[in-house]
Every structure is written in C-alpha cells, then in structure tokens.
C-alpha cells in the first residue's frame, strides 16, 4: 500500500519536466537503496547479537569507519 504522502509527492513530481522527474527518480532510487542496505546491516547485527556473537567495540574506531564508509569527515 502506498501512503498518502508518497502519492502526493508522486503527483507533484508528475508535473515536473522529464529531466527533473529523472533526477527525482535517481535520487529516490539511491535513497531507497541506502535504506535497504541499512536495514540489511541492522538485521545482520540483530542476528549476531541474538546468537551471542557480539563483542566489545572501540566506539572511536566505529565512528572512524562509519565516517569513511559514508564519506563524512
């Protein structure tokens, strides 16, 4: 089922030029793919914790890796 907000956004995007619609579509696809990857990472982490495979982390190292992964400095 598609939400009302999403339906409204599609209707507004439909009024844009083809080039702008393509840009919106590419951005949306990239955003959705990012969410899918995040969901997958979270699911893997939950399964690991449920299997008691968790380990202590160095939070500074986690931040450095996250920043590098998502190109943030």
Secondary structure in CASP SS format (residue, H / E / C, confidence):
PFRMAT SS
TARGET T0000
AUTHOR 0000-0000-0000
METHOD secondary structure of the structure
MODEL  1
X C 1.00
X C 1.00
X C 1.00
X H 1.00
X H 1.00
X H 1.00
X H 1.00
X H 1.00
X H 1.00
X H 1.00
X H 1.00
X H 1.00
X H 1.00
X H 1.00
X C 1.00
X C 1.00
X C 1.00
X H 1.00
X H 1.00
X H 1.00
X H 1.00
X H 1.00
X H 1.00
X H 1.00
X H 1.00
X H 1.00
X H 1.00
X H 1.00
X H 1.00
X H 1.00
X H 1.00
X H 1.00
X H 1.00
X H 1.00
X H 1.00
X H 1.00
X H 1.00
X H 1.00
X H 1.00
X H 1.00
X H 1.00
X H 1.00
X H 1.00
X H 1.00
X H 1.00
X H 1.00
X H 1.00
X H 1.00
X H 1.00
X H 1.00
X C 1.00
X C 1.00
X C 1.00
X C 1.00
X C 1.00
X C 1.00
X C 1.00
X C 1.00
X H 1.00
X H 1.00
X H 1.00
X H 1.00
X H 1.00
X H 1.00
X H 1.00
X H 1.00
X H 1.00
X H 1.00
X H 1.00
X C 1.00
X C 1.00
X C 1.00
X C 1.00
END
